Amino acid sequence: MAETKQKKEAPKKKPDNNNKPVSKKKKKSKFWLWVIIILFVWWFNNFTLRVNDSEITSSKVKSTIRLAVISDLHATKHGIKNKTIFDAVDKEHPDAVFFLGDMYTRQSEWELIQKPVDLAEMLTSAGYPLYCVTGEHDYDDRYVSELEKTGAKVLSYEEDTIEVRGSRLHIMGIDNVYYSPTFDLNNAFSLDDGSFNILLAHIPNYEKFADFGAELTLCGDTHGEMARLPFGLGPVYCSEKKVWFPKLLHKEFDIYDKGCFSYDGGRMFITSGIGAYPAPVRMCNRPEIAVIEVKPKG
């Protein structure tokens, strides 16, 4: 009888999970994970507050003086009546506080205009000297009147002198929204040789302010150009020069966008402010309260 040859069955291949196509469910999960990450980064860059500390020295102060700078709020809300901003300032125990303009956006409803007034009320009630200048948005007479009712001093080509920790601060404020070619601060003010001179101005004008020569000039307006590159590589776009990536591609330009810029006898400091006008597109440039420590020189 012939033997029946049994065919050997080929061993079954184990499924290769590495080659298994990604399911639609997993793809969808990854998509929503990226959406959440992007939204968080956007929210963090546009709506979380930071305190930016800077330090300078001067022979005109006898002990350390702390100055808090708030600008370009554009009626943004941080806590009830902006108490989050107040708490952040209060924690720093400044000797004086400055509003540098555009605290609300032009043609805002009164409810929004009231936000910086509420903040001013909290600051002055806590005993902080508050000096303000207006910008191109918040020059409304009613707003200025409400600010002054809180005890704040609004400076429109005006000046004041206060004594802080044994040193005199000579504070001057201007409300220009445009600078003519003949603009000259020496026609409006005289520097006080016995005081630490501070100039408040919403819009920066480095050349004119350097010519004037106050020990410290404080400005806002630029918003730090909103979107910035990491690692100190500057803004994505410079609105003044109308160029992209100015610190990378246009090094021939002097860019006055954010931070401290020295001139003979003093410095101009530009804060990037708090608000996100005209759209919340801040990147590597969180809303800030600037705190400047002025320390005795030597």
Secondary structure, DSSP 8 states (H G I E B T S, - for coil): ----------------GGGS---HHHHHHHHHHHHHHHHHHHHHHHH--EEEEEEEEETT-SS-EEEEEE---TT---SGGGHHHHHHHHHH--SEEEE-S-SS-TT--HHHHHHHHHHHHHHHHTT--EEE---SS---HHHHHHHHHTT-EE-SSEEEEEEETTEEEEEEEE--S---TT--GGGT----TTSEEEEEESS--HHHHHHHT-SEEEE-SSGGGSBB-STT--BSEETTTTEESHHHH-TTS---SSEEEEETTEEEEE---S---SS---BS---EEEEEEEEE--
